[in-house]
């Protein structure tokens, strides 16, 4: 492809695996295992249907089609839409999201 790419769950894992001390991403490091989209959904203790989603930037949006993104607020999410399309900002209402969740491997402070 001639450039670095990431899939949707890889976008989430790259955040969880990032080490700010070394400025590098270490595979399956920290508290985030190497799980897929559905694994994150199943492990989430806090989740719900998309119509109950709180306006909390940093929660994840989920699709039963095996897709995941990060809610950034004001009705928008960031998602790795495809290898060719890259990481993009999209309107939540315009995408096929079916649920939301707090990533079980990220600490959410109140």
C-alpha positions in Angstrom: 0.0 0.0 0.0 3.0 2.3 0.3 1.8 3.7 3.7 1.0 2.7 7.2 -2.6 1.5 7.6 -4.7 0.3 10.5 -8.0 -1.5 10.7 -10.8 -0.4 13.0 -9.8 -2.4 16.1 -6.1 -1.8 15.4 -6.9 2.0 15.8 -8.2 1.3 19.3 -5.3 -1.1 20.2 -2.7 1.3 19.0 -3.9 3.7 21.6 -3.9 1.0 24.3 -0.5 -0.3 23.3 1.2 3.1 23.0 4.1 3.7 25.5 4.6 7.5 25.9 8.0 6.9 27.6 9.4 5.2 24.5 7.1 6.8 22.0 6.4 3.4 20.5 3.6 0.9 20.2 4.3 -2.5 21.8 2.1 -5.4 20.8 -0.3 -6.6 23.5 1.3 -4.4 26.1 -0.3 -2.6 29.0 -3.7 -3.8 30.1 -5.0 -4.3 26.6 -4.9 -7.8 25.1 -5.0 -8.6 21.4 -8.8 -8.9 21.0 -11.0 -8.3 18.1 -14.0 -6.0 17.8 -16.5 -8.5 19.1 -14.1 -9.4 21.9 -14.1 -5.8 23.1 -17.9 -5.6 22.9 -18.3 -8.9 24.9 -15.8 -7.9 27.6 -17.3 -4.4 28.1 -19.1 -4.0 31.5 -20.6 -0.7 30.4 -22.4 -0.8 27.1 -25.8 -0.2 25.5 -27.8 0.3 22.3 -26.8 3.2 20.1 -30.0 5.1 20.9 -28.9 5.2 24.6 -25.4 6.5 23.9 -24.2 9.2 26.3 -22.4 12.2 24.8 -19.1 11.1 26.4 -16.1 11.6 24.1 -13.8 8.6 24.3 -16.4 5.9 24.4 -16.5 3.5 21.5 -19.2 3.0 18.9 -19.8 -0.6 17.7 -21.5 -2.3 14.8 -22.7 -5.9 14.8 -21.1 -5.9 11.3 -17.7 -6.2 13.2 -16.7 -2.6 13.2 -15.7 -0.2 15.9 -14.8 3.5 16.3 -14.2 6.2 18.8 -16.8 8.7 19.7 -15.2 12.2 19.7 -18.3 14.3 20.7 -20.9 16.5 19.0 -22.3 13.5 17.1 -19.0 12.5 15.5 -16.8 9.4 15.6 -13.3 8.6 14.3 -13.0 5.3 12.6 -10.6 3.4 10.3 -13.1 3.1 7.5 -11.0 1.0 5.2 -7.3 0.5 4.2 -7.9 2.7 1.1 -10.1 5.2 2.9 -8.0 5.6 6.0 -9.0 7.0 9.4 -11.8 9.5 9.0 -14.2 11.6 11.1 -17.9 10.6 10.4 -21.3 11.5 11.7 -22.5 8.8 14.0 -26.1 9.1 12.6 -24.8 8.4 9.1 -23.1 5.1 9.9 -24.5 1.7 10.8 -23.6 1.8 14.5 -25.7 -0.5 16.7 -24.2 0.1 20.1 -21.7 2.0 22.3 -19.3 0.8 25.0 -16.6 1.8 27.4 -13.5 0.0 26.3 -12.9 -2.6 29.0 -9.1 -1.9 28.7 -9.2 1.8 29.1 -9.7 3.7 32.3 -12.6 6.2 32.2 -12.3 8.8 34.9 -15.6 10.4 36.1 
